[in-house]
């Protein structure tokens, strides 16, 4: 059984610290108008930003558009940048604002891709091996149920899940990105898992 906080091949804490230091150094150069530093910064972080946006909006094409807006905002905000927190905290706060604005503008909930649905199923700690891969009808029904359950998560819960599960952020950093306390982050994650388990109860009883 896979716990939703089980992380595979995650970078070490030292690697994360070094990457953040490098990103901050690059951003200080960007602050001075260094385009090469900006391009390197984008190269380092664009996959994480695109992945997060895609999981929130459920559309790779839309994710690329929003990610581009994120980095445009980074460039335009460079003159006001001060390294008072982790670079990723600052970056994902910008990402959060643009994603939430987009979700509200379109008045629809996010969804996930077919590939990600199985990963999201781990969030409810269900034993998906009990689902026969040969039963295509049941598999299709399950995928639709997972898609709907995840799509029904409130945006803050979903963002907390994405940042924790996929970006491997500690509670403290998630709290800074979402502008909430650590206990509130833990509460969001608990409620998200509880809602997913309730929505998919019928598939977990077998």
TORPA-4810 file (N, C-alpha, C, O; in nm, 3 decimals):
<nodes>
NODE_1_0.086_-0.120_0.000_0.000_0.000_0.000_0.089_0.124_0.000_0.190_0.129_0.069_X
NODE_2_0.049_0.223_-0.079_0.132_0.343_-0.092_0.070_0.461_-0.021_-0.044_0.498_-0.051_X
NODE_3_0.140_0.520_0.071_0.091_0.638_0.142_0.111_0.760_0.054_0.207_0.768_-0.021_X
NODE_4_0.021_0.856_0.064_0.027_0.972_-0.025_0.145_1.062_0.003_0.176_1.149_-0.078_X
NODE_5_0.212_1.042_0.116_0.329_1.121_0.144_0.458_1.042_0.116_0.567_1.090_0.146_X
NODE_6_0.445_0.921_0.058_0.562_0.846_0.020_0.623_0.911_-0.102_0.554_0.931_-0.202_X
NODE_7_0.749_0.943_-0.097_0.813_1.015_-0.205_0.919_0.928_-0.269_0.997_0.862_-0.200_X
NODE_8_0.921_0.927_-0.401_1.016_0.845_-0.473_1.126_0.929_-0.532_1.101_1.033_-0.594_X
NODE_9_1.251_0.884_-0.514_1.368_0.949_-0.570_1.367_1.099_-0.548_1.396_1.176_-0.640_X
NODE_10_1.334_1.142_-0.427_1.329_1.284_-0.396_1.469_1.335_-0.367_1.552_1.261_-0.314_X
NODE_11_1.497_1.461_-0.400_1.630_1.517_-0.373_1.654_1.529_-0.224_1.560_1.542_-0.145_X
NODE_12_1.779_1.525_-0.186_1.814_1.538_-0.045_1.792_1.682_0.001_1.777_1.773_-0.081_X
NODE_13_1.791_1.700_0.132_1.774_1.835_0.186_1.889_1.926_0.144_1.868_2.044_0.115_X
NODE_14_2.010_1.871_0.141_2.126_1.951_0.098_2.111_1.996_-0.047_2.145_2.109_-0.082_X
NODE_15_2.059_1.906_-0.131_2.038_1.941_-0.272_1.932_2.049_-0.287_1.944_2.140_-0.368_X
NODE_16_1.827_2.037_-0.206_1.721_2.139_-0.211_1.774_2.275_-0.166_1.742_2.378_-0.226_X
NODE_17_1.855_2.275_-0.061_1.912_2.400_-0.010_2.003_2.463_-0.115_1.999_2.583_-0.138_X
NODE_18_2.085_2.380_-0.178_2.178_2.431_-0.279_2.103_2.486_-0.400_2.140_2.590_-0.455_X
NODE_19_1.997_2.416_-0.442_1.918_2.463_-0.554_1.851_2.597_-0.522_1.844_2.685_-0.607_X
NODE_20_1.803_2.610_-0.399_1.739_2.735_-0.361_1.841_2.849_-0.359_1.810_2.960_-0.402_X
NODE_21_1.959_2.823_-0.308_2.063_2.925_-0.306_2.098_2.969_-0.449_2.114_3.087_-0.477_X
NODE_22_2.108_2.870_-0.537_2.139_2.901_-0.676_2.028_2.982_-0.740_2.054_3.077_-0.814_X
NODE_23_1.903_2.946_-0.710_1.788_3.019_-0.766_1.783_3.162_-0.716_1.755_3.255_-0.792_X
NODE_24_1.812_3.180_-0.587_1.815_3.315_-0.531_1.925_3.397_-0.597_1.904_3.514_-0.631_X
NODE_25_2.042_3.337_-0.616_2.153_3.407_-0.681_2.116_3.447_-0.824_2.146_3.558_-0.868_X
NODE_26_2.049_3.356_-0.894_2.005_3.387_-1.029_1.903_3.501_-1.028_1.908_3.591_-1.112_X
NODE_27_1.810_3.495_-0.932_1.706_3.597_-0.925_1.765_3.734_-0.896_1.714_3.834_-0.945_X
NODE_28_1.869_3.740_-0.816_1.935_3.868_-0.790_1.997_3.925_-0.917_2.002_4.046_-0.936_X
NODE_29_2.045_3.836_-1.004_2.097_3.880_-1.133_1.983_3.927_-1.224_1.996_4.026_-1.296_X
NODE_30_1.872_3.854_-1.217_1.754_3.893_-1.295_1.708_4.032_-1.251_1.665_4.113_-1.333_X
NODE_31_1.718_4.057_-1.122_1.681_4.187_-1.067_1.761_4.300_-1.132_1.714_4.413_-1.141_X
NODE_32_1.881_4.266_-1.176_1.968_4.364_-1.242_1.951_4.364_-1.394_2.023_4.432_-1.466_X
NODE_33_1.853_4.285_-1.441_1.823_4.283_-1.584_1.896_4.177_-1.663_1.903_4.186_-1.786_X
NODE_34_1.952_4.077_-1.596_2.029_3.972_-1.663_1.934_3.870_-1.727_1.875_3.788_-1.657_X
NODE_35_1.920_3.876_-1.859_1.829_3.787_-1.930_1.878_3.642_-1.929_1.797_3.549_-1.921_X
NODE_36_2.010_3.623_-1.936_2.064_3.486_-1.934_2.030_3.418_-1.802_1.995_3.300_-1.800_X
NODE_37_2.040_3.491_-1.692_2.007_3.436_-1.561_1.858_3.401_-1.556_1.820_3.299_-1.498_X
NODE_38_1.775_3.485_-1.615_1.631_3.460_-1.618_1.599_3.333_-1.696_1.517_3.252_-1.653_X
NODE_39_1.665_3.316_-1.810_1.642_3.198_-1.891_1.683_3.071_-1.816_1.615_2.968_-1.825_X
NODE_40_1.793_3.078_-1.742_1.836_2.963_-1.663_1.735_2.934_-1.551_1.706_2.818_-1.522_X
NODE_41_1.684_3.039_-1.490_1.585_3.023_-1.384_1.459_2.955_-1.437_1.403_2.867_-1.372_X
NODE_42_1.416_2.998_-1.554_1.300_2.936_-1.616_1.325_2.789_-1.645_1.240_2.704_-1.620_X
NODE_43_1.443_2.760_-1.698_1.477_2.622_-1.731_1.474_2.532_-1.608_1.431_2.417_-1.615_X
NODE_44_1.520_2.584_-1.496_1.524_2.507_-1.371_1.385_2.478_-1.318_1.357_2.367_-1.272_X
NODE_45_1.297_2.578_-1.323_1.169_2.568_-1.251_1.045_2.549_-1.339_0.936_2.527_-1.286_X
NODE_46_1.059_2.558_-1.470_0.938_2.556_-1.551_0.862_2.423_-1.543_0.739_2.423_-1.548_X
NODE_47_0.935_2.310_-1.532_0.864_2.182_-1.526_0.778_2.171_-1.400_0.668_2.117_-1.404_X
NODE_48_0.830_2.222_-1.289_0.752_2.219_-1.164_0.630_2.308_-1.172_0.521_2.272_-1.127_X
NODE_49_0.648_2.426_-1.230_0.536_2.519_-1.242_0.430_2.463_-1.337_0.311_2.464_-1.305_X
NODE_50_0.474_2.414_-1.452_0.379_2.358_-1.549_0.307_2.238_-1.488_0.185_2.224_-1.504_X
NODE_51_0.381_2.152_-1.417_0.318_2.035_-1.356_0.213_2.072_-1.253_0.106_2.012_-1.248_X
NODE_52_0.245_2.171_-1.170_0.151_2.216_-1.068_0.026_2.276_-1.131_-0.086_2.246_-1.090_X
NODE_53_0.045_2.360_-1.231_-0.069_2.422_-1.298_-0.155_2.317_-1.368_-0.277_2.323_-1.365_X
NODE_54_-0.089_2.221_-1.431_-0.162_2.115_-1.502_-0.249_2.035_-1.406_-0.362_1.999_-1.440_X
NODE_55_-0.198_2.007_-1.286_-0.275_1.931_-1.189_-0.391_2.013_-1.132_-0.491_1.957_-1.088_X
NODE_56_-0.377_2.145_-1.135_-0.484_2.230_-1.087_-0.591_2.253_-1.194_-0.710_2.257_-1.162_X
NODE_57_-0.549_2.266_-1.320_-0.643_2.299_-1.427_-0.679_2.180_-1.514_-0.784_2.181_-1.579_X
NODE_58_-0.595_2.076_-1.516_-0.626_1.955_-1.590_-0.608_1.963_-1.740_-0.665_1.882_-1.813_X
NODE_59_-0.530_2.060_-1.787_-0.511_2.074_-1.931_-0.368_2.119_-1.959_-0.332_2.231_-1.921_X
NODE_60_-0.286_2.035_-2.024_-0.146_2.070_-2.050_-0.128_2.200_-2.128_-0.038_2.278_-2.099_X
NODE_61_-0.215_2.223_-2.227_-0.203_2.346_-2.306_-0.229_2.469_-2.219_-0.157_2.568_-2.227_X
NODE_62_-0.333_2.461_-2.137_-0.363_2.571_-2.045_-0.250_2.590_-1.945_-0.215_2.703_-1.909_X
NODE_63_-0.192_2.478_-1.901_-0.083_2.485_-1.802_0.036_2.562_-1.858_0.096_2.642_-1.787_X
NODE_64_0.069_2.539_-1.984_0.181_2.609_-2.045_0.152_2.758_-2.055_0.241_2.841_-2.033_X
NODE_65_0.029_2.792_-2.087_-0.008_2.934_-2.097_0.006_3.003_-1.961_0.063_3.111_-1.951_X
NODE_66_-0.048_2.939_-1.858_-0.042_2.999_-1.724_0.102_3.004_-1.674_0.143_3.102_-1.612_X
NODE_67_0.179_2.898_-1.700_0.319_2.897_-1.659_0.396_3.012_-1.724_0.481_3.074_-1.661_X
NODE_68_0.365_3.038_-1.849_0.430_3.151_-1.917_0.395_3.282_-1.847_0.481_3.369_-1.831_X
NODE_69_0.269_3.294_-1.806_0.229_3.414_-1.733_0.302_3.424_-1.599_0.336_3.534_-1.555_X
NODE_70_0.325_3.310_-1.536_0.397_3.309_-1.408_0.536_3.369_-1.427_0.578_3.455_-1.350_X
NODE_71_0.607_3.324_-1.528_0.744_3.372_-1.548_0.748_3.515_-1.602_0.844_3.588_-1.578_X
NODE_72_0.645_3.554_-1.674_0.635_3.696_-1.711_0.622_3.780_-1.585_0.683_3.886_-1.573_X
NODE_73_0.540_3.731_-1.491_0.523_3.802_-1.364_0.655_3.804_-1.284_0.688_3.905_-1.221_X
NODE_74_0.729_3.695_-1.289_0.860_3.690_-1.223_0.951_3.798_-1.279_1.017_3.870_-1.204_X
NODE_75_0.956_3.808_-1.411_1.041_3.908_-1.475_0.998_4.050_-1.439_1.081_4.135_-1.406_X
NODE_76_0.869_4.074_-1.444_0.818_4.208_-1.416_0.833_4.246_-1.268_0.845_4.363_-1.234_X
NODE_77_0.832_4.144_-1.181_0.843_4.170_-1.038_0.987_4.167_-0.988_1.012_4.189_-0.869_X
NODE_78_1.080_4.141_-1.076_1.219_4.123_-1.036_1.275_4.244_-0.961_1.351_4.228_-0.866_X
NODE_79_1.238_4.362_-1.003_1.290_4.482_-0.940_1.251_4.496_-0.794_1.320_4.563_-0.717_X
NODE_80_1.141_4.432_-0.755_1.093_4.439_-0.616_1.130_4.315_-0.536_1.097_4.304_-0.418_X
NODE_81_1.199_4.221_-0.600_1.230_4.096_-0.533_1.331_4.115_-0.421_1.432_4.183_-0.437_X
NODE_82_1.300_4.053_-0.306_1.391_4.049_-0.192_1.395_3.905_-0.140_1.289_3.847_-0.117_X
NODE_83_1.514_3.848_-0.123_1.526_3.708_-0.079_1.493_3.688_0.068_1.580_3.654_0.148_X
NODE_84_1.368_3.711_0.104_1.326_3.698_0.244_1.272_3.559_0.276_1.251_3.526_0.393_X
NODE_85_1.251_3.478_0.174_1.203_3.341_0.193_1.265_3.255_0.084_1.341_3.305_0.001_X
NODE_86_1.233_3.127_0.084_1.281_3.040_-0.022_1.233_3.093_-0.157_1.123_3.148_-0.167_X
NODE_87_1.315_3.076_-0.260_1.272_3.121_-0.392_1.146_3.048_-0.436_1.056_3.108_-0.494_X
NODE_88_1.140_2.916_-0.407_1.022_2.840_-0.448_0.895_2.890_-0.379_0.787_2.885_-0.437_X
NODE_89_0.909_2.938_-0.257_0.791_2.993_-0.188_0.739_3.114_-0.264_0.619_3.126_-0.288_X
NODE_90_0.829_3.201_-0.302_0.791_3.321_-0.378_0.734_3.283_-0.514_0.632_3.337_-0.556_X
NODE_91_0.800_3.189_-0.582_0.756_3.147_-0.715_0.618_3.083_-0.711_0.532_3.114_-0.794_X
NODE_92_0.596_2.994_-0.614_0.467_2.924_-0.610_0.356_3.010_-0.550_0.238_2.979_-0.567_X
NODE_93_0.392_3.117_-0.483_0.289_3.212_-0.442_0.234_3.284_-0.565_0.114_3.305_-0.576_X
NODE_94_0.323_3.321_-0.656_0.280_3.380_-0.784_0.196_3.279_-0.861_0.091_3.313_-0.917_X
NODE_95_0.243_3.155_-0.864_0.170_3.049_-0.934_0.031_3.030_-0.874_-0.067_3.020_-0.947_X
NODE_96_0.024_3.027_-0.742_-0.105_3.012_-0.673_-0.201_3.122_-0.714_-0.317_3.095_-0.747_X
NODE_97_-0.155_3.245_-0.712_-0.243_3.358_-0.744_-0.299_3.347_-0.886_-0.419_3.368_-0.907_X
NODE_98_-0.214_3.315_-0.981_-0.259_3.306_-1.120_-0.350_3.186_-1.142_-0.448_3.196_-1.216_X
NODE_99_-0.319_3.075_-1.078_-0.404_2.956_-1.092_-0.541_2.979_-1.031_-0.643_2.949_-1.093_X
NODE_100_-0.544_3.033_-0.909_-0.673_3.059_-0.845_-0.756_3.158_-0.926_-0.877_3.142_-0.939_X
NODE_101_-0.691_3.259_-0.979_-0.763_3.356_-1.063_-0.823_3.288_-1.186_-0.936_3.317_-1.225_X
NODE_102_-0.745_3.197_-1.246_-0.792_3.128_-1.366_-0.908_3.034_-1.333_-1.006_3.029_-1.407_X
NODE_103_-0.896_2.961_-1.222_-1.004_2.870_-1.182_-1.133_2.948_-1.158_-1.241_2.907_-1.203_X
NODE_104_-1.121_3.059_-1.089_-1.241_3.138_-1.059_-1.297_3.204_-1.185_-1.419_3.216_-1.201_X
NODE_105_-1.208_3.246_-1.273_-1.254_3.312_-1.395_-1.334_3.216_-1.481_-1.437_3.253_-1.538_X
NODE_106_-1.288_3.096_-1.491_-1.355_2.997_-1.576_-1.470_2.927_-1.505_-1.548_2.854_-1.567_X
NODE_107_-1.479_2.952_-1.374_-1.590_2.897_-1.296_-1.605_2.747_-1.316_-1.715_2.695_-1.339_X
NODE_108_-1.493_2.680_-1.308_-1.498_2.534_-1.313_-1.391_2.480_-1.221_-1.295_2.549_-1.187_X
NODE_109_-1.408_2.353_-1.182_-1.313_2.289_-1.094_-1.202_2.224_-1.175_-1.222_2.192_-1.292_X
NODE_110_-1.084_2.204_-1.114_-0.974_2.139_-1.185_-0.996_1.990_-1.202_-1.076_1.929_-1.132_X
NODE_111_-0.924_1.934_-1.296_-0.926_1.790_-1.316_-0.785_1.743_-1.342_-0.693_1.823_-1.353_X
NODE_112_-0.769_1.612_-1.351_-0.635_1.559_-1.372_-0.631_1.475_-1.498_-0.735_1.431_-1.547_X
NODE_113_-0.512_1.452_-1.549_-0.496_1.372_-1.669_-0.515_1.225_-1.637_-0.514_1.185_-1.520_X
NODE_114_-0.532_1.143_-1.741_-0.548_0.999_-1.724_-0.429_0.940_-1.651_-0.445_0.854_-1.565_X
NODE_115_-0.309_0.986_-1.685_-0.187_0.933_-1.625_-0.180_0.962_-1.476_-0.128_0.881_-1.399_X
NODE_116_-0.232_1.077_-1.435_-0.222_1.119_-1.297_-0.331_1.060_-1.208_-0.320_1.063_-1.085_X
NODE_117_-0.437_1.007_-1.268_-0.546_0.958_-1.186_-0.502_0.844_-1.094_-0.544_0.837_-0.978_X
NODE_118_-0.417_0.757_-1.145_-0.370_0.646_-1.062_-0.288_0.699_-0.946_-0.299_0.649_-0.834_X
NODE_119_-0.204_0.801_-0.971_-0.124_0.859_-0.865_-0.214_0.924_-0.760_-0.189_0.910_-0.640_X
NODE_120_-0.317_0.993_-0.805_-0.408_1.058_-0.711_-0.479_0.954_-0.625_-0.514_0.981_-0.510_X
NODE_121_-0.502_0.835_-0.681_-0.570_0.732_-0.605_-0.490_0.693_-0.481_-0.547_0.648_-0.381_X
NODE_122_-0.356_0.710_-0.488_-0.273_0.680_-0.372_-0.305_0.773_-0.255_-0.279_0.738_-0.140_X
NODE_123_-0.360_0.888_-0.283_-0.389_0.985_-0.178_-0.490_0.931_-0.077_-0.491_0.973_0.038_X
NODE_124_-0.574_0.841_-0.120_-0.675_0.788_-0.029_-0.628_0.658_0.036_-0.703_0.596_0.112_X
NODE_125_-0.504_0.618_0.008_-0.444_0.500_0.067_-0.526_0.374_0.038_-0.538_0.285_0.122_X
NODE_126_-0.582_0.368_-0.081_-0.657_0.248_-0.120_-0.565_0.150_-0.188_-0.465_0.188_-0.249_X
NODE_127_-0.599_0.021_-0.178_-0.519_-0.081_-0.243_-0.573_-0.100_-0.384_-0.664_-0.180_-0.407_X
NODE_128_-0.513_-0.024_-0.479_-0.565_-0.029_-0.616_-0.533_-0.160_-0.686_-0.584_-0.184_-0.796_X
NODE_129_-0.449_-0.246_-0.625_-0.418_-0.373_-0.688_-0.537_-0.468_-0.686_-0.537_-0.570_-0.755_X
NODE_130_-0.639_-0.435_-0.606_-0.758_-0.519_-0.603_-0.845_-0.495_-0.725_-0.938_-0.571_-0.751_X
NODE_131_-0.816_-0.390_-0.801_-0.892_-0.362_-0.923_-0.831_-0.440_-1.037_-0.714_-0.419_-1.071_X
NODE_132_-0.908_-0.528_-1.097_-0.856_-0.609_-1.205_-0.829_-0.525_-1.328_-0.918_-0.454_-1.374_X
NODE_133_-0.707_-0.531_-1.382_-0.676_-0.453_-1.501_-0.749_-0.503_-1.624_-0.760_-0.432_-1.723_X
NODE_134_-0.798_-0.628_-1.616_-0.870_-0.685_-1.731_-1.016_-0.640_-1.736_-1.083_-0.655_-1.838_X
NODE_135_-1.063_-0.586_-1.627_-1.202_-0.542_-1.623_-1.207_-0.396_-1.668_-1.205_-0.305_-1.585_X
NODE_136_-1.213_-0.375_-1.798_-1.205_-0.239_-1.853_-1.324_-0.153_-1.812_-1.309_-0.032_-1.793_X
NODE_137_-1.441_-0.214_-1.800_-1.558_-0.137_-1.762_-1.542_-0.081_-1.621_-1.569_0.037_-1.597_X
NODE_138_-1.498_-0.166_-1.527_-1.479_-0.122_-1.390_-1.366_-0.020_-1.382_-1.375_0.078_-1.308_X
NODE_139_-1.260_-0.043_-1.460_-1.147_0.049_-1.460_-1.190_0.187_-1.508_-1.151_0.289_-1.451_X
NODE_140_-1.271_0.189_-1.612_-1.321_0.316_-1.666_-1.408_0.387_-1.564_-1.398_0.508_-1.546_X
NODE_141_-1.493_0.310_-1.498_-1.581_0.367_-1.395_-1.498_0.423_-1.280_-1.527_0.531_-1.228_X
NODE_142_-1.395_0.349_-1.241_-1.308_0.394_-1.133_-1.236_0.523_-1.170_-1.229_0.616_-1.089_X
NODE_143_-1.183_0.529_-1.291_-1.112_0.649_-1.335_-1.203_0.771_-1.334_-1.162_0.880_-1.294_X
NODE_144_-1.327_0.751_-1.379_-1.421_0.863_-1.378_-1.453_0.907_-1.236_-1.464_1.026_-1.208_X
NODE_145_-1.467_0.808_-1.145_-1.497_0.841_-1.006_-1.382_0.917_-0.941_-1.404_1.015_-0.869_X
NODE_146_-1.258_0.872_-0.965_-1.141_0.940_-0.910_-1.131_1.081_-0.966_-1.106_1.177_-0.893_X
NODE_147_-1.152_1.094_-1.097_-1.146_1.225_-1.162_-1.245_1.321_-1.098_-1.211_1.436_-1.070_X
NODE_148_-1.367_1.274_-1.077_-1.470_1.360_-1.018_-1.437_1.394_-0.873_-1.455_1.508_-0.829_X
NODE_149_-1.390_1.294_-0.797_-1.357_1.317_-0.656_-1.247_1.421_-0.642_-1.257_1.510_-0.557_X
NODE_150_-1.144_1.411_-0.722_-1.034_1.507_-0.716_-1.081_1.644_-0.765_-1.044_1.747_-0.709_X
NODE_151_-1.161_1.645_-0.871_-1.212_1.771_-0.924_-1.299_1.845_-0.825_-1.308_1.967_-0.828_X
NODE_152_-1.364_1.769_-0.735_-1.453_1.831_-0.637_-1.380_1.889_-0.516_-1.442_1.956_-0.434_X
NODE_153_-1.250_1.863_-0.505_-1.176_1.922_-0.395_-1.173_2.074_-0.407_-1.149_2.126_-0.516_X
NODE_154_-1.197_2.146_-0.299_-1.182_2.291_-0.303_-1.040_2.328_-0.346_-0.946_2.252_-0.323_X
NODE_155_-1.026_2.444_-0.408_-0.898_2.479_-0.469_-0.782_2.481_-0.369_-0.671_2.440_-0.404_X
NODE_156_-0.804_2.528_-0.247_-0.694_2.532_-0.151_-0.653_2.391_-0.109_-0.534_2.363_-0.093_X
NODE_157_-0.751_2.302_-0.091_-0.718_2.165_-0.057_-0.638_2.101_-0.169_-0.539_2.032_-0.145_X
NODE_158_-0.682_2.124_-0.291_-0.614_2.064_-0.406_-0.472_2.118_-0.419_-0.379_2.042_-0.446_X
NODE_159_-0.455_2.248_-0.401_-0.322_2.307_-0.410_-0.231_2.252_-0.301_-0.114_2.223_-0.327_X
NODE_160_-0.284_2.236_-0.181_-0.206_2.180_-0.071_-0.161_2.038_-0.105_-0.047_2.001_-0.079_X
NODE_161_-0.251_1.958_-0.161_-0.220_1.821_-0.199_-0.111_1.819_-0.307_-0.016_1.741_-0.298_X
NODE_162_-0.125_1.903_-0.407_-0.027_1.907_-0.517_0.111_1.948_-0.466_0.211_1.886_-0.501_X
NODE_163_0.115_2.051_-0.384_0.244_2.098_-0.333_0.309_1.995_-0.241_0.431_1.979_-0.242_X
NODE_164_0.228_1.926_-0.163_0.282_1.826_-0.070_0.323_1.700_-0.143_0.434_1.649_-0.123_X
NODE_165_0.235_1.648_-0.227_0.258_1.518_-0.290_0.357_1.526_-0.406_0.443_1.439_-0.420_X
NODE_166_0.345_1.628_-0.489_0.426_1.634_-0.610_0.547_1.726_-0.599_0.654_1.695_-0.652_X
NODE_167_0.532_1.838_-0.530_0.645_1.930_-0.514_0.724_1.903_-0.386_0.827_1.965_-0.361_X
NODE_168_0.674_1.810_-0.305_0.743_1.764_-0.184_0.773_1.878_-0.086_0.875_1.878_-0.018_X
NODE_169_0.683_1.973_-0.080_0.704_2.087_0.009_0.672_2.051_0.154_0.578_1.977_0.180_X
NODE_170_0.750_2.103_0.247_0.717_2.085_0.389_0.593_2.168_0.424_0.557_2.260_0.351_X
NODE_171_0.529_2.133_0.534_0.408_2.204_0.574_0.431_2.355_0.587_0.347_2.436_0.549_X
NODE_172_0.548_2.390_0.641_0.576_2.532_0.663_0.575_2.612_0.533_0.521_2.723_0.527_X
NODE_173_0.635_2.554_0.429_0.641_2.626_0.302_0.504_2.631_0.234_0.467_2.732_0.175_X
NODE_174_0.430_2.521_0.243_0.294_2.522_0.188_0.212_2.631_0.257_0.136_2.702_0.192_X
NODE_175_0.230_2.643_0.387_0.158_2.747_0.461_0.191_2.886_0.411_0.103_2.971_0.401_X
NODE_176_0.318_2.909_0.380_0.358_3.041_0.329_0.300_3.067_0.191_0.255_3.177_0.161_X
NODE_177_0.302_2.963_0.107_0.246_2.978_-0.029_0.097_3.009_-0.023_0.048_3.095_-0.096_X
NODE_178_0.026_2.939_0.065_-0.119_2.956_0.074_-0.160_3.064_0.174_-0.278_3.096_0.188_X
NODE_179_-0.060_3.119_0.245_-0.085_3.224_0.344_-0.175_3.175_0.456_-0.271_3.241_0.496_X
NODE_180_-0.141_3.054_0.507_-0.215_2.997_0.618_-0.115_2.935_0.716_0.004_2.924_0.685_X
NODE_181_-0.162_2.896_0.834_-0.074_2.837_0.935_-0.045_2.691_0.904_-0.113_2.628_0.823_X
NODE_182_0.056_2.637_0.970_0.089_2.496_0.954_-0.028_2.406_0.998_-0.060_2.311_0.928_X
NODE_183_-0.092_2.434_1.113_-0.209_2.352_1.149_-0.319_2.359_1.043_-0.390_2.261_1.020_X
NODE_184_-0.334_2.474_0.979_-0.435_2.486_0.874_-0.398_2.402_0.753_-0.485_2.344_0.688_X
NODE_185_-0.268_2.395_0.722_-0.222_2.311_0.611_-0.254_2.165_0.641_-0.308_2.094_0.555_X
NODE_186_-0.222_2.120_0.760_-0.249_1.982_0.798_-0.399_1.952_0.794_-0.442_1.843_0.756_X
NODE_187_-0.478_2.051_0.833_-0.623_2.034_0.829_-0.672_2.022_0.685_-0.759_1.940_0.656_X
NODE_188_-0.616_2.104_0.595_-0.653_2.097_0.453_-0.624_1.958_0.397_-0.707_1.899_0.329_X
NODE_189_-0.505_1.908_0.425_-0.466_1.777_0.373_-0.551_1.665_0.432_-0.587_1.571_0.362_X
NODE_190_-0.582_1.677_0.560_-0.667_1.576_0.624_-0.806_1.576_0.561_-0.862_1.470_0.531_X
NODE_191_-0.862_1.695_0.542_-0.996_1.704_0.484_-0.997_1.656_0.339_-1.094_1.594_0.294_X
NODE_192_-0.889_1.685_0.265_-0.880_1.639_0.127_-0.881_1.487_0.120_-0.954_1.428_0.041_X
NODE_193_-0.799_1.424_0.204_-0.794_1.278_0.203_-0.927_1.220_0.250_-0.973_1.119_0.196_X
NODE_194_-0.987_1.281_0.349_-1.115_1.231_0.399_-1.222_1.241_0.291_-1.304_1.150_0.275_X
NODE_195_-1.222_1.352_0.218_-1.322_1.370_0.112_-1.302_1.270_0.000_-1.399_1.216_-0.054_X
NODE_196_-1.177_1.245_-0.036_-1.150_1.147_-0.141_-1.191_1.006_-0.096_-1.249_0.931_-0.175_X
NODE_197_-1.161_0.972_0.027_-1.199_0.840_0.077_-1.350_0.823_0.080_-1.402_0.716_0.048_X
NODE_198_-1.420_0.928_0.120_-1.567_0.921_0.124_-1.624_0.910_-0.017_-1.715_0.830_-0.040_X
NODE_199_-1.571_0.988_-0.110_-1.621_0.987_-0.248_-1.598_0.852_-0.315_-1.676_0.811_-0.400_X
NODE_200_-1.491_0.784_-0.277_-1.455_0.659_-0.341_-1.479_0.538_-0.251_-1.422_0.431_-0.272_X
NODE_201_-1.563_0.556_-0.151_-1.587_0.451_-0.052_-1.629_0.319_-0.118_-1.582_0.212_-0.078_X
NODE_202_-1.717_0.325_-0.218_-1.769_0.204_-0.277_-1.659_0.121_-0.343_-1.672_-0.001_-0.354_X
NODE_203_-1.552_0.187_-0.387_-1.443_0.114_-0.452_-1.344_0.058_-0.350_-1.260_-0.024_-0.385_X
NODE_204_-1.354_0.103_-0.225_-1.261_0.060_-0.123_-1.317_-0.050_-0.033_-1.246_-0.107_0.049_X
NODE_205_-1.446_-0.078_-0.050_-1.511_-0.174_0.038_-1.485_-0.317_-0.005_-1.493_-0.410_0.076_X
NODE_206_-1.454_-0.335_-0.134_-1.429_-0.471_-0.184_-1.294_-0.523_-0.133_-1.256_-0.636_-0.164_X
</nodes>
